[in-house]
Amino acid sequence: MKRRLSILLIPAFGLLAACAPAMNWAVYTSDPDKARLITSDIANFWQAYDQGKSGDLRQSLESLYLGKASSGLKDWVRLRLKSGEQLAQTVQAKRGYYESTRASTSRIAELEPQIRRSFGRLKQLYPEAVFPDVYFVIGRMNSGGTFGPSGLLIGAELYGRTPHSPTAELDDWEKAVTQPVEQLPYLVAHELIHAQQRYRMLIPTLLAQSVKEGSADFIAELIAGGHANPSLHRYGDANEKALWLEFKTAMHGTDLSNWLYQGSKSTDRPADLGYYVGYKIVEAYYQRATDKQKAIREILHIQDFDAFLGASGYAARFE
C-alpha cells in the first residue's frame, strides 16, 4: 500500500494524517440513508470460531472468515489484522472474553436505527456531509476503528463487553477500552466525523493530531449523544490544568508517544489523553462561536492549528 507524504487535504483518522492512504470516494454518498451497514463478517467469524473449537482454529478462521471476507474486512486485514495466525493467537489467549461478546456482536444490526439518526443529525448540522459504508468486523483487540478504501471499519470485539465478560485475560488498556455494544454508535459517529475532516497538514504535530481526534469525539457527541472515550474525561476533568500545562510544552512536536495511540504502553495514567485535550480545545472554540453551524464547518476545515487554538481561547483559561 502506497502512502502519500505530501501536504494532504483528506479525511484522516487512526493513522497520522500525513501518512493516510487515499480514499475511494465511490463508496461515499451524500444521502445518510444510503450508506450501507455491513455485518456479514460477524456471522462468518462465529461460524469459523465454532468449527475451530474441534479442529485447527487458524485454518478455520482463514477459510471461513478471512476466506469469505467483505471488501471492508480485506482492508482490515491489511491495516490492522495482518494474518489469520495472529488473529487465532489472540482468540486463543483471550477465548473467554471473545466468547462473552458473541451475543452482543451478533445483534449489532439492531443498532442501525440509532446509527442512522446520528447520520441524519450530521446532515442537518453539516449539509456537506458524506457518508461511507460501514463494515463491522472481528479483530484482534488492537483497534476499535479506522478506515480503508471500502469505508469505515469497526472492530466489534472491543464493543462486546458485558457485565459477565471475564477480564483476567485482558491487559489494562483492554480493560479500559472494552465497552458494551450499546456504546458502539458513538464509535461509528467518531469515525464518521473523521470522514468529513479536510485538514491541511505538512507536519502532523501533537496539537494537530489531538485536535483531529478531539473534534471527532466532540462532534460525535453532538450527533449521537455521546462519545467513545468517557473514561478519558473522568480522568481529564479531574486533572485538566495539569494536563494542559504538560501538553502545551509538547504540542508543537511530533512525538505522540505520551498522548496518542499508546495502547497498553501507558501505565501511570489512561492512554490517549490527547483525545481529551483536543476535545476541550474544540469545545472551547464551539462555545465561543455565535454561529454554531458555521463553527462546525470551521472545525472540520482547520488549516492552521495554532490559529485555531488561539481562537478557541482555551489556553487563556490557565494563564
ZAMARGU-4260 file (C-alpha; in steps of 0.2 Angstrom, whole numbers, plus 5000, padded with zeros to 4 digits):
<rodrens>
0) 5000/5000/5000 | 5007/5016/4995 | 5006/5031/5006 | 5006/5049/5002 | 5018/5060/5011
5) 5015/5077/5004 | 5003/5090/5010 | 4986/5082/5010 | 4968/5088/5010 | 4960/5072/5016
10) 4949/5064/5028 | 4961/5057/5041 | 4960/5047/5057 | 4968/5032/5066 | 4984/5034/5057
15) 4994/5050/5056 | 4986/5062/5043 | 5001/5064/5033 | 5003/5045/5031 | 4985/5041/5027
20) 4980/5031/5012 | 4970/5039/4998 | 4951/5036/5000 | 4940/5028/4987 | 4926/5041/4986
25) 4915/5030/4976 | 4909/5022/4992 | 4903/5039/4999 | 4885/5045/4997 | 4878/5062/5002
30) 4862/5053/5007 | 4863/5047/5025 | 4850/5034/5022 | 4860/5026/5008 | 4876/5021/5016
35) 4877/5003/5020 | 4880/4995/5037 | 4888/4978/5034 | 4888/4964/5047 | 4891/4949/5037
40) 4909/4946/5043 | 4902/4945/5061 | 4892/4929/5057 | 4906/4922/5047 | 4918/4924/5061
45) 4907/4915/5073 | 4905/4901/5061 | 4924/4899/5059 | 4925/4900/5078 | 4913/4886/5081
50) 4922/4875/5068 | 4939/4879/5076 | 4934/4873/5093 | 4936/4855/5087 | 4950/4857/5075
55) 4963/4870/5069 | 4957/4887/5074 | 4969/4896/5062 | 4964/4886/5047 | 4945/4888/5051
60) 4947/4907/5053 | 4957/4908/5037 | 4945/4898/5027 | 4928/4903/5034 | 4931/4921/5040
65) 4945/4928/5030 | 4942/4917/5015 | 4924/4925/5014 | 4929/4942/5018 | 4920/4958/5013
70) 4929/4971/5005 | 4930/4980/5022 | 4937/4965/5031 | 4950/4964/5017 | 4955/4982/5021
75) 4955/4977/5040 | 4967/4963/5037 | 4979/4974/5028 | 4978/4988/5040 | 4975/4980/5057
80) 4973/4961/5057 | 4989/4956/5047 | 4985/4937/5047 | 4974/4923/5052 | 4988/4916/5063
85) 4989/4932/5073 | 4970/4933/5075 | 4970/4914/5080 | 4984/4918/5093 | 4974/4932/5101
90) 4957/4922/5101 | 4966/4908/5109 | 4974/4919/5123 | 4958/4928/5126 | 4945/4915/5122
95) 4934/4918/5137 | 4932/4936/5133 | 4928/4933/5115 | 4915/4920/5119 | 4907/4933/5131
100) 4905/4945/5116 | 4895/4933/5105 | 4878/4938/5109 | 4882/4957/5108 | 4892/4957/5092
105) 4878/4946/5084 | 4865/4960/5087 | 4874/4975/5080 | 4861/4976/5066 | 4849/4981/5079
110) 4858/4997/5082 | 4855/5003/5064 | 4841/5015/5069 | 4852/5024/5082 | 4866/5025/5070
115) 4855/5031/5056 | 4849/5045/5067 | 4866/5051/5070 | 4869/5051/5052 | 4854/5062/5049
120) 4859/5074/5063 | 4876/5076/5055 | 4867/5081/5038 | 4857/5094/5047 | 4872/5102/5056
125) 4884/5100/5041 | 4875/5099/5024 | 4891/5095/5015 | 4892/5079/5025 | 4896/5062/5015
130) 4893/5045/5022 | 4903/5030/5019 | 4898/5012/5020 | 4902/5005/5037 | 4909/4987/5040
135) 4909/4978/5057 | 4922/4965/5059 | 4930/4955/5072 | 4948/4959/5075 | 4962/4955/5087
140) 4959/4968/5101 | 4971/4981/5094 | 4959/4994/5086 | 4941/5000/5088 | 4940/5008/5071
145) 4949/5015/5056 | 4946/5017/5038 | 4950/5009/5021 | 4946/5011/5003 | 4930/5002/5006
150) 4924/5014/5020 | 4923/5014/5039 | 4930/4999/5048 | 4924/4995/5066 | 4932/4982/5077
155) 4917/4975/5085 | 4925/4964/5098 | 4930/4979/5108 | 4912/4983/5109 | 4905/4967/5115
160) 4909/4968/5134 | 4895/4963/5146 | 4894/4963/5165 | 4899/4944/5164 | 4914/4946/5152
165) 4930/4939/5160 | 4943/4952/5161 | 4958/4942/5169 | 4964/4939/5151 | 4964/4957/5146
170) 4978/4970/5149 | 4975/4986/5157 | 4972/4995/5141 | 4959/4982/5135 | 4950/4983/5152
175) 4949/5002/5150 | 4943/5002/5131 | 4931/4987/5130 | 4914/4993/5131 | 4896/4987/5129
180) 4888/4986/5112 | 4876/5000/5116 | 4891/5012/5115 | 4895/5006/5098 | 4885/5020/5089
185) 4897/5033/5097 | 4912/5025/5089 | 4903/5024/5072 | 4899/5043/5074 | 4918/5047/5079
190) 4924/5038/5063 | 4911/5046/5053 | 4917/5063/5058 | 4934/5058/5053 | 4927/5056/5035
195) 4922/5074/5035 | 4939/5082/5040 | 4948/5092/5027 | 4964/5097/5036 | 4979/5104/5028
200) 4994/5096/5037 | 5013/5097/5032 | 5019/5091/5049 | 5007/5080/5060 | 5011/5089/5077
205) 5004/5083/5093 | 4992/5098/5093 | 4985/5094/5076 | 4983/5076/5079 | 4975/5079/5096
210) 4963/5092/5089 | 4959/5080/5074 | 4954/5066/5087 | 4946/5078/5099 | 4935/5086/5086
215) 4929/5068/5081 | 4924/5065/5099 | 4916/5082/5101 | 4905/5082/5085 | 4901/5064/5088
220) 4893/5069/5105 | 4883/5082/5096 | 4876/5070/5083 | 4875/5054/5093 | 4873/5060/5111
225) 4889/5053/5117 | 4907/5049/5113 | 4919/5034/5113 | 4930/5040/5127 | 4921/5043/5143
230) 4935/5036/5154 | 4947/5049/5147 | 4935/5063/5153 | 4934/5056/5170 | 4952/5057/5172
235) 4954/5073/5162 | 4941/5083/5171 | 4950/5079/5187 | 4967/5084/5181 | 4963/5097/5167
240) 4975/5111/5171 | 4990/5099/5174 | 4987/5090/5158 | 4986/5107/5148 | 5002/5113/5156
245) 5011/5097/5151 | 5003/5096/5134 | 5007/5114/5129 | 5026/5110/5131 | 5025/5096/5118
250) 5011/5101/5107 | 5022/5108/5093 | 5032/5092/5092 | 5028/5076/5083 | 5031/5064/5097
255) 5014/5057/5101 | 5020/5043/5112 | 5014/5051/5129 | 4997/5056/5122 | 4990/5046/5107
260) 4989/5029/5101 | 4998/5021/5116 | 4988/5005/5119 | 4994/4996/5134 | 5011/5006/5134
265) 5004/5019/5146 | 5005/5013/5164 | 5003/5028/5176 | 4988/5036/5168 | 4975/5032/5154
270) 4982/5031/5137 | 4977/5043/5123 | 4974/5058/5134 | 4977/5069/5118 | 4959/5065/5113
275) 4953/5073/5129 | 4964/5089/5127 | 4959/5090/5109 | 4941/5089/5114 | 4942/5103/5126
280) 4950/5114/5113 | 4937/5111/5101 | 4923/5113/5114 | 4930/5130/5119 | 4930/5135/5101
285) 4912/5130/5098 | 4906/5138/5114 | 4913/5155/5109 | 4905/5154/5092 | 4889/5163/5089
290) 4885/5154/5073 | 4886/5136/5078 | 4883/5128/5061 | 4897/5139/5054 | 4908/5133/5069
295) 4906/5115/5064 | 4912/5118/5047 | 4927/5128/5053 | 4931/5114/5065 | 4931/5102/5050
300) 4942/5113/5039 | 4956/5119/5050 | 4971/5125/5040 | 4981/5132/5055 | 4980/5123/5071
305) 4989/5136/5081 | 4977/5149/5075 | 4963/5138/5079 | 4969/5135/5097 | 4971/5154/5099
310) 4953/5157/5093 | 4947/5144/5105 | 4953/5154/5120 | 4957/5138/5129 | 4975/5141/5133
315) 4970/5158/5141 | 4959/5149/5154 | 4975/5143/5163 | 4985/5159/5162
</rodrens>
